[in-house]
Amino acid sequence: MKSTIQLSKNRIFPSLKSFVPALLLIVVACTEEIELDPGTFYPNIVVDATITNENSNHLVKLYKTREFGEIEVPMVTGAEVSVSFDDSIIRFIEPDTLPGYYYSEVPFAGQPGIQYHLRITNYDVDENGVIDTCEAFATMPNTLVIDSVGYTYNNDYEFLALTCYAWDPEVKNYYNFKAWKNDTLVTDTLHEYIPQDDEQFNGNYTNGVTCQYFQDEVDDEYIVNGDKLTLEIQNIDKAFYNYITSAQKEYFGYNPMFGGLPANVYSNTSKNAIGIFRVYTVNKASVVVKDFREKPLDK
């Protein structure tokens, strides 16, 4: 079963961006200065927390929401952060040199099938003298076992695609795909992620499904013979999948004719907080490029 994941149109057709200014000139007949009233600002805590199946000191980042026009990102310092699972509780420590960054006091590897409970307290986000507490729950999915990865080149749009060969389990799964070139992550920002459910291949062999790609026009993504390409597959839960897709919709924008209004990005934290507690497994597989092309003099 040959299948192709629907890739981000912004990465395949970056030239579409150039049409936006011209389109605005056409449809806007006049301009008028409008003073916006941002309304009353209510500060909130923003949670950015990650646990994976890799043995490491996992990280929780805590921010405050910014008021309209504010440039600096205010960090939440001095909080008490912990993650509990089974009969264990692991504290997260904030280094003096990294305010708002909390690392697990000991390295550990998350286990598939285990539910993790994130608890954050001892902070006063609105500075009203009342200690706040928020929490989140997430269960780590199983790891997708990769047989191998390959690559194909698209001459029309000048990109090299990474393909994957693996058996997808007969349960609903959600994935996030990242691409590495010679041990350097080239899809390192959220708008470059490719999240995907397994609707196209649930319970079947993926047989070379396209997962990520490298664009010729991007210098650090130009591929030549001898490059080692690595596909990183994250087995994510539905909450993280919803977080990525909703954030990408806000980043790329909506269809002005048929799209909805801008909205808050999906969160899986308690109601007195916003953000994401992502718990997922990671697996990687690599391939070395051969019989393709040599590096040109201008690269």
C-alpha positions as CSV (number, residue, x, y, z in Angstrom):
1,M,0.0,0.0,0.0
2,K,1.7,3.1,-1.2
3,S,0.7,6.2,0.7
4,T,1.8,9.8,0.9
5,I,1.2,12.0,3.9
6,Q,-0.3,15.4,3.2
7,L,2.7,17.8,3.7
8,S,2.6,21.3,4.9
9,K,1.7,23.5,1.9
10,N,3.7,26.3,3.3
11,R,6.9,24.3,3.1
12,I,6.2,22.8,-0.4
13,F,5.0,26.1,-1.9
14,P,6.9,28.8,0.0
15,S,6.4,31.1,-3.0
16,L,2.8,31.5,-2.2
17,K,3.8,33.9,0.5
18,S,4.7,36.4,-2.2
19,F,1.1,36.6,-3.4
20,V,-0.3,37.8,-0.1
21,P,0.9,41.5,-0.3
22,A,-0.3,41.8,-3.9
23,L,-3.7,40.3,-2.9
24,L,-4.1,42.7,-0.1
25,L,-3.4,45.7,-2.4
26,I,-6.2,44.4,-4.7
27,V,-8.9,43.8,-2.1
28,V,-8.3,46.7,0.2
29,A,-9.8,49.8,-1.3
30,C,-9.0,52.2,1.5
31,T,-7.3,52.4,4.9
32,E,-8.5,53.8,8.1
33,E,-6.6,54.1,11.4
34,I,-8.4,52.1,14.1
35,E,-7.5,52.3,17.8
36,L,-7.8,48.8,19.3
37,D,-9.1,48.4,22.9
38,P,-7.4,45.2,24.2
39,G,-9.7,45.2,27.2
40,T,-8.8,44.1,30.7
41,F,-5.7,41.9,30.9
42,Y,-5.7,38.9,33.1
43,P,-2.3,37.2,33.5
44,N,-2.0,33.5,33.2
45,I,0.6,30.8,33.5
46,V,1.9,29.2,30.3
47,V,3.1,25.6,30.6
48,D,5.6,24.0,28.1
49,A,6.5,20.6,29.5
50,T,8.0,17.5,27.9
51,I,8.6,13.9,28.9
52,T,9.9,11.3,26.4
53,N,11.1,7.7,26.5
54,E,14.7,9.0,26.3
55,N,16.8,8.8,29.5
56,S,17.4,12.5,30.2
57,N,16.7,15.4,32.6
58,H,13.3,16.4,31.2
59,L,12.3,20.0,31.0
60,V,9.3,22.1,32.1
61,K,9.3,25.8,31.0
62,L,6.9,28.2,32.7
63,Y,6.0,31.6,31.3
64,K,3.4,34.3,32.0
65,T,1.0,35.5,29.2
66,R,2.1,38.9,27.9
67,E,0.0,42.0,27.9
68,F,-0.8,43.6,24.5
69,G,2.2,45.5,23.3
70,E,4.6,43.9,25.8
71,I,7.8,42.6,24.2
72,E,9.7,40.7,26.9
73,V,8.4,37.2,27.9
74,P,7.9,37.2,31.7
75,M,9.1,33.9,33.2
76,V,7.5,32.2,36.2
77,T,10.2,31.7,38.8
78,G,10.3,30.0,42.2
79,A,7.6,27.5,41.5
80,E,7.4,24.0,42.8
81,V,7.2,21.5,39.9
82,S,6.9,17.7,40.1
83,V,5.9,14.8,38.0
84,S,4.3,11.7,39.6
85,F,3.7,8.2,38.1
86,D,3.0,4.8,39.7
87,D,4.5,5.2,43.2
88,S,7.2,7.7,42.2
89,I,7.5,11.5,42.4
90,I,10.2,13.4,40.7
91,R,10.9,17.0,41.5
92,F,12.0,19.5,38.9
93,I,14.7,22.1,39.9
94,E,15.1,25.6,38.5
95,P,18.8,26.6,37.9
96,D,19.9,30.0,39.1
97,T,21.1,30.8,35.6
98,L,17.9,29.8,33.7
99,P,14.8,31.5,35.3
100,G,11.6,29.7,34.4
101,Y,13.4,26.5,33.3
102,Y,12.8,23.5,35.5
103,Y,14.8,20.2,35.0
104,S,14.1,16.9,36.6
105,E,16.4,16.4,39.5
106,V,17.4,13.0,38.2
107,P,17.4,11.6,34.6
108,F,14.7,9.1,33.8
109,A,13.1,7.5,30.7
110,G,9.3,7.6,30.3
111,Q,7.6,4.2,29.9
112,P,4.8,3.5,27.3
113,G,1.4,2.9,28.9
114,I,2.2,4.9,32.0
115,Q,0.1,8.0,33.0
116,Y,2.2,11.0,34.2
117,H,0.8,13.7,36.4
118,L,2.4,17.2,36.2
119,R,1.8,19.4,39.2
120,I,2.9,23.1,39.5
121,T,2.4,25.2,42.6
122,N,3.9,27.9,44.8
123,Y,3.5,30.7,42.3
124,D,1.3,33.8,42.2
125,V,0.7,34.6,38.5
126,D,-1.6,37.6,39.1
127,E,0.3,38.8,42.2
128,N,-2.8,38.9,44.4
129,G,-1.2,37.2,47.3
130,V,-2.9,33.8,46.7
131,I,-0.8,30.8,45.8
132,D,-1.8,29.2,42.5
133,T,-1.7,25.6,41.5
134,C,-2.2,23.9,38.1
135,E,-1.8,20.4,36.8
136,A,-2.0,18.2,33.7
137,F,-2.2,14.4,32.9
138,A,-0.8,12.5,29.9
139,T,-0.2,8.9,29.1
140,M,2.8,7.8,27.0
141,P,1.9,6.0,23.8
142,N,3.8,2.9,22.5
143,T,6.8,3.2,20.2
144,L,6.5,2.6,16.5
145,V,9.2,0.1,15.4
146,I,10.8,1.3,12.2
147,D,12.1,-1.3,9.7
148,S,13.9,1.3,7.5
149,V,13.8,4.7,5.9
150,G,14.4,5.7,2.3
151,Y,14.2,8.8,0.1
152,T,12.8,10.0,-3.2
153,Y,13.4,13.2,-5.1
154,N,10.6,15.4,-6.5
155,N,11.8,17.2,-9.6
156,D,8.8,19.4,-10.0
157,Y,9.0,21.1,-6.6
158,E,12.7,20.3,-6.0
159,F,12.7,18.6,-2.6
160,L,13.9,15.3,-1.3
161,A,11.3,13.3,0.7
162,L,12.1,10.9,3.6
163,T,10.0,7.7,3.4
164,C,9.3,5.2,6.1
165,Y,8.7,1.4,6.2
166,A,7.0,0.1,9.3
167,W,4.0,-1.8,10.6
168,D,1.4,0.5,12.1
169,P,-0.5,-1.1,15.1
170,E,-4.2,-1.7,14.7
171,V,-5.1,1.0,17.2
172,K,-5.5,4.8,16.7
173,N,-2.1,6.4,16.6
174,Y,-0.9,10.0,16.2
175,Y,2.6,10.8,14.9
176,N,4.9,13.8,14.6
177,F,7.8,13.7,12.1
178,K,11.1,15.5,12.2
179,A,14.1,15.4,9.9
180,W,17.8,15.4,10.6
181,K,20.7,16.0,8.3
182,N,24.1,14.8,9.4
183,D,23.0,14.8,13.1
184,T,21.6,18.4,12.8
185,L,17.9,18.9,13.3
186,V,16.6,20.9,10.3
187,T,12.9,20.9,11.2
188,D,13.5,22.6,14.6
189,T,10.5,24.9,14.8
190,L,6.8,24.0,15.3
191,H,5.6,25.2,11.9
192,E,8.0,22.7,10.3
193,Y,6.6,19.7,12.2
194,I,4.4,17.3,10.2
195,P,1.8,15.8,12.5
196,Q,-0.3,13.0,11.2
197,D,-2.8,10.4,12.4
198,D,-2.7,6.9,11.0
199,E,-6.0,7.0,9.0
200,Q,-4.2,6.2,5.8
201,F,-2.4,3.1,7.0
202,N,-3.9,2.0,10.3
203,G,-3.0,-1.6,11.0
204,N,-1.0,-1.9,7.8
205,Y,2.5,-1.7,6.5
206,T,3.4,1.9,5.6
207,N,5.4,0.7,2.6
208,G,7.3,4.0,2.0
209,V,4.9,6.6,3.2
210,T,6.4,10.1,2.9
211,C,7.0,11.6,6.3
212,Q,9.4,14.7,6.0
213,Y,11.4,16.4,3.3
214,F,14.4,18.7,2.5
215,Q,13.9,21.7,0.2
216,D,16.7,22.5,-2.2
217,E,16.2,26.3,-1.8
218,V,17.0,26.1,1.9
219,D,20.8,26.0,2.3
220,D,20.9,23.6,5.3
221,E,18.4,21.3,3.6
222,Y,20.3,20.9,0.3
223,I,21.1,17.2,0.0
224,V,24.1,15.6,-1.8
225,N,25.8,12.2,-1.9
226,G,27.2,11.1,1.5
227,D,24.7,13.0,3.6
228,K,23.2,11.0,6.4
229,L,19.4,11.6,6.7
230,T,17.6,10.7,9.8
231,L,13.8,10.4,10.3
232,E,12.6,11.0,13.9
233,I,9.1,9.6,14.6
234,Q,7.4,10.7,17.7
235,N,4.4,8.6,18.8
236,I,2.3,11.4,20.4
237,D,-1.1,11.5,22.1
238,K,-4.2,13.2,20.7
239,A,-3.7,16.2,22.9
240,F,-0.2,17.0,21.5
241,Y,-1.5,16.4,18.0
242,N,-4.3,18.9,18.6
243,Y,-1.8,21.3,20.1
244,I,0.5,21.2,17.0
245,T,-2.3,21.4,14.4
246,S,-4.1,24.3,16.2
247,A,-0.8,26.2,16.6
248,Q,0.0,25.7,12.9
249,K,-3.4,27.0,11.9
250,E,-2.8,30.2,13.9
251,Y,0.7,30.5,12.4
252,F,-0.2,30.0,8.8
253,G,-3.6,31.7,9.1
254,Y,-7.1,30.8,8.0
255,N,-8.8,30.9,4.6
256,P,-10.3,34.4,4.7
257,M,-13.4,33.3,2.7
258,F,-14.2,30.0,4.4
259,G,-12.0,29.8,7.5
260,G,-13.0,30.5,11.1
261,L,-11.9,33.2,13.4
262,P,-8.5,33.0,15.2
263,A,-8.7,31.0,18.4
264,N,-6.6,30.0,21.4
265,V,-4.2,27.2,20.8
266,Y,-5.3,23.8,22.3
267,S,-4.2,23.1,25.8
268,N,-4.3,20.0,28.0
269,T,-3.6,21.8,31.3
270,S,-6.1,22.6,34.0
271,K,-8.4,25.5,33.4
272,N,-6.4,28.0,35.4
273,A,-3.4,27.5,33.0
274,I,-2.7,27.2,29.3
275,G,-0.1,25.2,27.5
276,I,0.9,21.6,26.7
277,F,2.2,18.7,28.7
278,R,3.6,16.5,25.9
279,V,4.4,12.9,26.7
280,Y,5.6,10.8,23.8
281,T,8.0,8.1,22.6
282,V,10.8,8.8,20.1
283,N,12.3,6.4,17.5
284,K,14.9,7.2,14.8
285,A,16.2,5.5,11.7
286,S,18.8,6.8,9.2
287,V,19.9,6.4,5.6
288,V,23.0,7.6,3.7
289,V,22.4,9.2,0.3
290,K,24.0,7.5,-2.6
291,D,23.9,7.8,-6.4
292,F,22.2,11.2,-6.2
293,R,24.3,14.3,-6.9
294,E,27.5,16.0,-5.8
295,K,27.8,19.3,-4.0
296,P,27.7,22.3,-6.4
297,L,30.3,25.0,-6.1
298,D,27.8,27.6,-4.9
299,K,26.6,25.6,-1.9
